[in-house]
Amino acid sequence: MAANFLHGVETIIVKKGARQVRGVKTAVVGLVGTAPIHLLKPENQTINKNMLVLNDRDAANYTGSLTDAAGYTLPQALRAIFAQGKGIVLAINVFDPNTHRTLGSAIATSGSHSLTGNVATVTTGAAHGLMVGDFVNIASFATPLAPLNQSYVAVKAVPTATTFTFGLTNADVAPTASAVGVVKKITFDPSLVTTADVIGAVTVSGDRTGMQAWKDAMSLFGFYPKVLIAPTYSTQATVSTEMDVLAYSLNAMAVIDAPAGTTMAQAIAGRGPAGAINFNTSSKRTILCYPHVEVFEQSLNAVVLEPLSQWAAGCMTAKDVEEGYWVSPSNTEIKGIVGVERKLTAALDDPNSEVNILNEVGIQTVFNDFGSGLRLWGNRSAAFPTNTDPENFIPVQRTIDIVHESIRYAMRPFLDRPLLPALIDSIVETVNLYLRTLQNNGAIVDGKCFFTPDKNPITELSAGHLLLDLEFMPPTPAERITFESFINIELLKALYKAA
């Protein structure tokens, strides 16, 4: 009843009926790693922040070119993902030029001899040995040259053996007489990035670092990553374990790699407690990848090894966009690779082939048979073979996640509304309309939502708690096709027709 008094007639609009359920984004890769950000424009240099990367142009802007990517993981991973054609990436760089570096010997300087625009010239007391493109640390200058004290600057030119110039980030520094300072050449080193940097944490100021920053994605972009990768770093059990924790938190799948150089025997043994690698898990949210793959690196004019996980993630997102998240990424040709680290036998009809043996213990691999190309091969998560429920199929688990999450988000308009029969009907019809759409698309075999009075006692309803039943079944992939063959001598009667 309205609070205000009215002696007359009014109309109250009551919203009823089904609402639209908006599907959750699935073709989103969460990627954590390193990028040479010291080579990028200042506005594109990010550390421990989600970078929304939509294409190869964004990749170059935010993580640098492949030419400068030696030792860094993000540029290579983005190339692998976008080589498959489709997808969105939330990339997090954990390389910090202020931390992950080594400094050379100190070079005494005599201060700033000139300042033209944003370019300063420094004179050293002896030959410095610097070259254009080197990075140096400028420190210990006295006031008024204090603004020159920068963590790292790039040498722009070397006019003489004892002078060099660099660009300023602060154009307000005034020319002055000499002031003693110290210059040290910097060697940036991404190998100094630790597993703690990759895993991340929450700082005292409340900021998330490393892969923990993926938790900020919903508030930033309206969606979470659904395929998590940390190429190179996921070979370490500490990282792969935390990726699995985050996968449960974000309703995602963590794709991890065996270390480079792992033999097939070691990969299989790694599934057990006596194994020496990071494969001893039965998580339904972890996908195990073996072996590494061979990629032609144009900047080196050589074939190099790269983790399979980044190529598998690209296959998954491309499959999501082109066919649907309910379709298995297995049996998808991997674009952009030229071989595998270890040659594995592969045959469709041989249970003893090496690719089949790997699949049998829940490891995703690469199939390469005559005329097949290099294909991602394997439908199961690490839950298999310990768990034989349908959820161990990668597309089944992902479909369950998407259906549940989409329905939860769709319930927001119904929350806190009066608990009346019309509200229950609207909720049930909203969900059933969504399920019918999924069934028509082939995402589920069948499904329904319904209200069961016996599960909703008066005490719960009076507490504002409504319980609805939801049942559905995603399609399982046709992993095994068997023909039962009969040699029927009666079919010889067909010869009589020729008589």
ChimeraX attribute file (.defattr): number of C-alpha atoms within 10 A of each C-alpha:
attribute: neighborCount
match mode: 1-to-1
recipient: residues
	/A:1	4
	/A:2	6
	/A:3	5
	/A:4	5
	/A:5	7
	/A:6	8
	/A:7	5
	/A:8	5
	/A:9	5
	/A:10	7
	/A:11	5
	/A:12	6
	/A:13	6
	/A:14	7
	/A:15	10
	/A:16	12
	/A:17	14
	/A:18	17
	/A:19	18
	/A:20	11
	/A:21	19
	/A:22	12
	/A:23	15
	/A:24	18
	/A:25	17
	/A:26	24
	/A:27	23
	/A:28	27
	/A:29	28
	/A:30	27
	/A:31	27
	/A:32	30
	/A:33	27
	/A:34	26
	/A:35	31
	/A:36	26
	/A:37	20
	/A:38	21
	/A:39	16
	/A:40	17
	/A:41	11
	/A:42	10
	/A:43	8
	/A:44	16
	/A:45	19
	/A:46	20
	/A:47	18
	/A:48	24
	/A:49	23
	/A:50	25
	/A:51	21
	/A:52	19
	/A:53	21
	/A:54	16
	/A:55	18
	/A:56	16
	/A:57	12
	/A:58	15
	/A:59	24
	/A:60	16
	/A:61	16
	/A:62	26
	/A:63	33
	/A:64	24
	/A:65	21
	/A:66	20
	/A:67	11
	/A:68	14
	/A:69	17
	/A:70	15
	/A:71	13
	/A:72	22
	/A:73	25
	/A:74	28
	/A:75	24
	/A:76	23
	/A:77	28
	/A:78	26
	/A:79	20
	/A:80	26
	/A:81	28
	/A:82	25
	/A:83	19
	/A:84	22
	/A:85	16
	/A:86	21
	/A:87	23
	/A:88	21
	/A:89	27
	/A:90	22
	/A:91	30
	/A:92	30
	/A:93	29
	/A:94	26
	/A:95	29
	/A:96	23
	/A:97	20
	/A:98	14
	/A:99	13
	/A:100	16
	/A:101	16
	/A:102	14
	/A:103	14
	/A:104	12
	/A:105	10
	/A:106	13
	/A:107	17
	/A:108	16
	/A:109	23
	/A:110	17
	/A:111	24
	/A:112	24
	/A:113	15
	/A:114	16
	/A:115	19
	/A:116	12
	/A:117	12
	/A:118	13
	/A:119	15
	/A:120	22
	/A:121	21
	/A:122	21
	/A:123	21
	/A:124	20
	/A:125	13
	/A:126	12
	/A:127	12
	/A:128	21
	/A:129	12
	/A:130	18
	/A:131	14
	/A:132	13
	/A:133	14
	/A:134	15
	/A:135	23
	/A:136	22
	/A:137	20
	/A:138	22
	/A:139	19
	/A:140	16
	/A:141	21
	/A:142	15
	/A:143	10
	/A:144	13
	/A:145	21
	/A:146	15
	/A:147	18
	/A:148	23
	/A:149	17
	/A:150	15
	/A:151	14
	/A:152	19
	/A:153	22
	/A:154	20
	/A:155	19
	/A:156	18
	/A:157	17
	/A:158	19
	/A:159	10
	/A:160	11
	/A:161	14
	/A:162	16
	/A:163	22
	/A:164	20
	/A:165	21
	/A:166	21
	/A:167	18
	/A:168	19
	/A:169	14
	/A:170	11
	/A:171	14
	/A:172	10
	/A:173	17
	/A:174	13
	/A:175	16
	/A:176	14
	/A:177	12
	/A:178	16
	/A:179	17
	/A:180	17
	/A:181	23
	/A:182	19
	/A:183	23
	/A:184	20
	/A:185	23
	/A:186	21
	/A:187	15
	/A:188	19
	/A:189	17
	/A:190	22
	/A:191	12
	/A:192	14
	/A:193	18
	/A:194	14
	/A:195	15
	/A:196	12
	/A:197	18
	/A:198	25
	/A:199	22
	/A:200	19
	/A:201	16
	/A:202	12
	/A:203	9
	/A:204	7
	/A:205	6
	/A:206	8
	/A:207	13
	/A:208	18
	/A:209	23
	/A:210	24
	/A:211	30
	/A:212	21
	/A:213	22
	/A:214	26
	/A:215	17
	/A:216	16
	/A:217	18
	/A:218	12
	/A:219	9
	/A:220	12
	/A:221	11
	/A:222	10
	/A:223	17
	/A:224	23
	/A:225	25
	/A:226	25
	/A:227	29
	/A:228	31
	/A:229	27
	/A:230	30
	/A:231	24
	/A:232	21
	/A:233	23
	/A:234	26
	/A:235	20
	/A:236	17
	/A:237	18
	/A:238	14
	/A:239	21
	/A:240	24
	/A:241	20
	/A:242	17
	/A:243	26
	/A:244	23
	/A:245	17
	/A:246	20
	/A:247	22
	/A:248	15
	/A:249	10
	/A:250	19
	/A:251	21
	/A:252	27
	/A:253	28
	/A:254	31
	/A:255	27
	/A:256	33
	/A:257	29
	/A:258	27
	/A:259	20
	/A:260	16
	/A:261	12
	/A:262	18
	/A:263	15
	/A:264	17
	/A:265	10
	/A:266	15
	/A:267	25
	/A:268	21
	/A:269	17
	/A:270	19
	/A:271	21
	/A:272	15
	/A:273	11
	/A:274	9
	/A:275	15
	/A:276	15
	/A:277	21
	/A:278	23
	/A:279	30
	/A:280	19
	/A:281	22
	/A:282	19
	/A:283	21
	/A:284	22
	/A:285	27
	/A:286	30
	/A:287	29
	/A:288	29
	/A:289	29
	/A:290	27
	/A:291	29
	/A:292	25
	/A:293	23
	/A:294	20
	/A:295	19
	/A:296	16
	/A:297	14
	/A:298	10
	/A:299	12
	/A:300	11
	/A:301	8
	/A:302	10
	/A:303	15
	/A:304	15
	/A:305	18
	/A:306	24
	/A:307	30
	/A:308	31
	/A:309	32
	/A:310	30
	/A:311	26
	/A:312	30
	/A:313	30
	/A:314	31
	/A:315	30
	/A:316	29
	/A:317	28
	/A:318	25
	/A:319	23
	/A:320	22
	/A:321	15
	/A:322	11
	/A:323	14
	/A:324	20
	/A:325	24
	/A:326	25
	/A:327	23
	/A:328	26
	/A:329	26
	/A:330	24
	/A:331	16
	/A:332	20
	/A:333	19
	/A:334	21
	/A:335	18
	/A:336	17
	/A:337	20
	/A:338	14
	/A:339	19
	/A:340	21
	/A:341	19
	/A:342	16
	/A:343	13
	/A:344	18
	/A:345	16
	/A:346	19
	/A:347	15
	/A:348	11
	/A:349	8
	/A:350	12
	/A:351	12
	/A:352	12
	/A:353	14
	/A:354	18
	/A:355	26
	/A:356	24
	/A:357	17
	/A:358	24
	/A:359	19
	/A:360	16
	/A:361	20
	/A:362	28
	/A:363	28
	/A:364	29
	/A:365	28
	/A:366	32
	/A:367	27
	/A:368	21
	/A:369	14
	/A:370	8
	/A:371	6
	/A:372	10
	/A:373	17
	/A:374	23
	/A:375	20
	/A:376	23
	/A:377	24
	/A:378	27
	/A:379	25
	/A:380	31
	/A:381	30
	/A:382	26
	/A:383	22
	/A:384	23
	/A:385	15
	/A:386	13
	/A:387	14
	/A:388	11
	/A:389	10
	/A:390	17
	/A:391	21
	/A:392	25
	/A:393	24
	/A:394	28
	/A:395	28
	/A:396	25
	/A:397	23
	/A:398	23
	/A:399	22
	/A:400	18
	/A:401	17
	/A:402	21
	/A:403	21
	/A:404	13
	/A:405	15
	/A:406	17
	/A:407	20
	/A:408	11
	/A:409	13
	/A:410	18
	/A:411	14
	/A:412	9
	/A:413	10
	/A:414	14
	/A:415	10
	/A:416	8
	/A:417	9
	/A:418	11
	/A:419	15
	/A:420	8
	/A:421	8
	/A:422	14
	/A:423	18
	/A:424	20
	/A:425	15
	/A:426	17
	/A:427	24
	/A:428	20
	/A:429	18
	/A:430	20
	/A:431	25
	/A:432	18
	/A:433	18
	/A:434	22
	/A:435	25
	/A:436	17
	/A:437	14
	/A:438	19
	/A:439	18
	/A:440	12
	/A:441	13
	/A:442	16
	/A:443	24
	/A:444	22
	/A:445	16
	/A:446	16
	/A:447	17
	/A:448	17
	/A:449	18
	/A:450	17
	/A:451	16
	/A:452	11
	/A:453	10
	/A:454	7
	/A:455	12
	/A:456	15
	/A:457	13
	/A:458	12
	/A:459	9
	/A:460	12
	/A:461	12
	/A:462	11
	/A:463	8
	/A:464	12
	/A:465	12
	/A:466	14
	/A:467	15
	/A:468	14
	/A:469	11
	/A:470	15
	/A:471	10
	/A:472	15
	/A:473	16
	/A:474	24
	/A:475	19
	/A:476	20
	/A:477	18
	/A:478	8
	/A:479	11
	/A:480	6
	/A:481	5
	/A:482	5
	/A:483	5
	/A:484	4
	/A:485	6
	/A:486	6
	/A:487	6
	/A:488	7
	/A:489	7
	/A:490	7
	/A:491	8
	/A:492	8
	/A:493	9
	/A:494	9
	/A:495	8
	/A:496	7
	/A:497	6
	/A:498	6
	/A:499	5
